[in-house]
Amino acid sequence: MSDCVFCKIIAGQIPSTRVHEDEHTLAFMDIGQVNPGHVLVTVKKHADNLYALDEVQAAAVARTSVRVARAIRDAYAPAGLSVYQANGQAAGQTVFHYHAHLVPRHADDGMALSWPVKNPPREKLEEYAGKIRAGLAKRSLA
């Protein structure tokens, strides 16, 4: 889908701060950081919603989400992690590509998310992503 933002990110046509990539999924930093360490996980094949995923794609998104969530935990030691899926339309967005949000919650914000979202500079996103990538690397060696 040529006008899909996520398809363009997956193809490398739009820059992103990548945390993890494999055959089926891409995990990257959300440019609107609700809380530091906010990562999006998407399937590489265009799928408008969860129902459009086949079993292999659904399992890949779940597997990548768990691996990245554990790396976020190791990197940031958050009080918790909110995980929610979206395809954009339900949230009034223009991203029509299935994805999961992994949002660390910190002790001082409880269940609440920080709004408005912060759009940190690319260097800050690289710093956040570097911590998560380091945790992923340690886990794959273990």
C-alpha positions in Angstrom: 0.0 0.0 0.0 1.9 3.0 -1.3 0.2 5.6 1.0 0.6 3.7 4.2 3.0 5.4 6.6 4.0 2.1 8.3 4.7 0.4 4.9 7.0 3.3 4.1 8.8 3.0 7.4 9.2 -0.8 6.9 10.6 -0.1 3.4 13.0 2.4 4.7 11.4 5.3 2.8 10.6 7.1 6.1 13.4 7.2 8.7 12.8 5.4 12.0 14.7 4.5 15.1 14.7 0.7 14.8 14.9 -1.4 18.0 14.4 -4.9 16.5 13.7 -6.4 13.0 13.2 -9.9 11.9 11.5 -11.7 8.9 8.0 -10.8 10.1 8.2 -7.8 12.4 9.7 -4.4 12.9 9.9 -2.7 16.3 10.7 1.0 16.4 10.6 4.0 18.7 7.4 6.0 18.6 8.3 9.5 17.6 5.6 10.7 20.0 7.1 9.3 23.2 4.2 9.0 25.7 6.8 7.8 28.2 10.5 7.2 27.6 11.0 3.8 25.9 7.6 3.8 24.0 8.0 1.2 21.2 5.7 0.3 18.3 5.7 -3.3 17.0 4.3 -4.0 13.6 4.0 -6.8 11.2 6.0 -6.2 8.0 3.2 -7.3 5.6 0.4 -4.7 5.4 -2.6 -5.7 7.5 -5.3 -3.2 8.3 -6.2 -4.8 11.6 -5.6 -7.8 13.9 -8.2 -9.9 12.0 -6.1 -9.5 8.8 -3.1 -11.2 10.3 -2.5 -14.9 9.6 -1.4 -17.1 12.5 2.3 -16.8 11.7 2.1 -13.0 11.6 0.1 -12.9 14.8 2.6 -15.2 16.6 5.5 -13.1 15.3 4.0 -9.8 16.7 3.3 -11.5 20.0 6.8 -13.0 20.2 8.5 -9.7 19.3 6.3 -7.8 21.7 7.3 -10.0 24.6 11.0 -9.9 23.7 11.0 -6.1 23.4 8.9 -5.7 26.5 11.5 -7.6 28.5 14.2 -5.5 27.1 12.3 -2.3 28.0 11.9 -3.7 31.5 15.7 -4.3 31.7 16.5 -0.9 30.3 14.1 1.3 32.2 12.9 -0.7 35.2 9.4 0.8 34.8 6.7 0.2 37.3 4.7 -1.6 34.6 4.1 -1.7 30.9 0.9 -0.9 29.0 0.4 -2.9 25.9 -2.3 -2.0 23.4 -3.0 -2.8 19.8 -4.1 -0.3 17.2 -4.6 0.1 13.6 -5.1 3.9 13.7 -8.7 4.2 12.6 -10.1 3.3 16.1 -7.8 6.0 17.6 -8.7 8.6 15.0 -5.3 8.3 13.4 -4.4 7.9 9.7 -2.2 4.9 10.2 -4.1 1.9 8.8 -1.6 -0.8 9.6 -1.8 -3.2 12.6 0.6 -2.4 15.3 1.1 -2.8 19.1 2.2 -0.1 21.4 4.5 -1.0 24.3 4.4 1.9 26.8 6.5 1.8 30.0 4.7 3.2 33.1 6.7 4.8 35.8 6.0 4.9 39.5 5.2 8.7 39.4 2.6 8.3 36.6 0.8 5.2 37.9 -1.6 4.0 35.3 -1.8 7.4 33.6 0.1 8.1 30.4 1.9 11.3 30.0 0.0 13.7 27.7 0.6 15.6 25.6 3.1 13.2 24.0 6.7 14.4 23.8 8.5 14.5 20.4 12.1 14.2 21.4 14.9 14.8 19.0 16.3 11.8 17.0 19.3 11.7 19.3 17.1 11.1 22.3 15.2 8.3 20.4 18.5 6.7 19.6 19.5 6.8 23.2 16.2 5.2 24.2 16.5 2.6 21.5 20.1 1.8 22.3 19.2 0.8 25.8 16.5 -1.5 24.5 18.7 -3.0 21.8 21.4 -3.7 24.5 18.8 -5.6 26.5 17.8 -7.6 23.4 21.4 -8.5 22.6 22.0 -9.7 26.2 18.9 -11.9 26.0 19.9 -13.5 22.7 23.3 -14.4 24.1 21.8 -15.9 27.3 
